Amino acid sequence: MTDSSSLRIVQITPGAGKMFCGACLRDNALVTALRRLGHEAVMAPLYLPLTLDEENQSAGTPIFFTGINVYLQQQSPLFRRAPDWLHQALASPTLLKWASGAAAKTSPMDLGAMTVSMLRGEEGNQARELEELIAWLRTEKSDIVSLSNVLLVGMARRIKAALGVPVLCSLQGEDWFLDALPSPDRELAWQTTSQRAADVDLFIAPSRYFADLMQRRLNLAPARMRVLHNGLNLDGYAPVSTEASIEPPVLGYFARMCREKGLDTLVNAFILLKKRGRVPNLKLRIGGSCGPTDQIVVDELTARLQQNNLLPDVEFHKNLSRADKQAFLRSLTVFSVPALYGEAFGLYVIEALASGVPVVQPDHAAFPELIAATGGGLLCAPAGESALPDAIENLLLDPSRARSLGQAGQKAVHEKFTIESMARQMAEFCREARVSSS
């Protein structure tokens, strides 16, 4: 480095094809903020193109571990020695665009053996892909390589051996994916992840909850773990009016449209609230990423709402742009994504609060941590049919309290959860890792 205060950072991020991916959005925003701070940050996509709601910071960078090649190398020992012309042809943008649609239909149940192979890095079936990435990384002359999630941890050993630079690894809720793998791949994947975690210099978790969880599951020493709350690019997040409530009141959801995020739980809560009739003219707006498998859930919920004669009071807004998402959030009175699993962070909570909308979340995983840090909402018992609708109803019936919570949350996000503050802290962790490894 010519400037001792600046860093050259390579951020390696898997692409989700045609699907919006929270980790992709986070990494892209982080690279943008690091560049604004004067660092030379480069974003390298894996598998498939990135679908983003801001300017793509990986533009001009090759896609590594291209999806079709990764799949075929897993299936065929012969293909691992395929000629370069065939390997390159299968990495063409046209084929990757086609593969993006197919990727949206995959599930952890289909990916056990491939996940284990990727975690084995240079010893896995995709070693050829890793060597291509290494060759490119040599030209980048980076100070730090940052892995987007722990499923990439198999790369760390070879990267460090070839480049002699520290490797950081973010944690972004990977436990649910590993737990969903079929046995015995599930047990082998956790074992391999734990072994390969020894090659990483520093892990960065988005919440204290998830840091503690992954320390236990990966047998990590506390000294190798840091907590860094996800930050948000606040451009375009205009405040909600503090003078009047939205009429009619609107309950909102914005996340992937799936059961794991609690979409059907929220729909059931809405149905119960409408049957009670204590909140006149209540509406429900559902937004977020919706792929082919998610559409099945949406169709089932649409039928349920139709059976209850409530479909006219519900709107679905799929795969919105950034500006449309911000307008969607501003139209809400109360927000809730009652995720059923142990959510590592929940950026959607911060997005709602940035819009001045109070939230109601289950009292588990990272949600208590976010509510405590922002003061922007209420917690409810994660179990029980009436806990969620009761908490939502109480807030809808008290507009003054709802506005107060929304304003407190918005203020806290502007002070503590910006992408700029996240980038500054990330840079400090990178410097720390460089000093420790020197």
Secondary structure, 3 states (H helix, E strand, C coil): CCCCCCCEEEEEEECCCCCCCHHHHHHHHHHHHHHHCCCEEEEEEECCCCCCCCCCCCCCCCCECCHHHHHHHHHCCCHHHCCHHHHHHCCCHHHHHHHHHHHCCCCHHHCHHHHHHHHCHHHCCCHHHHHHHHHHHHHHCCCEEEECCHHHHHHHHHHHHHHCCCEEEECCCCHHHHHCCCCCHHHHHHHHHHHHHHHCCEEEECCHHHHHHHHHHHCCCHHHEEECCCCECCCCCCCCCCCCCCCCCEEEEECCCCCCCCHHHHHHHHHHHHHHCCCCCCEEEEEECCCHHHHHHHHHHHHHHHHCCCHHHEEEEECCCHHHHHHHHHCCCEECCCCCCCCCCCHHHHHHHHCCCCEEEECCCCHHHHHHHHCCEEEECCCCCCHHHHHHHHHHCCHHHHHHHHHHHHHHHHHHCEHHHHHHHHHHHHHHHHHHHC
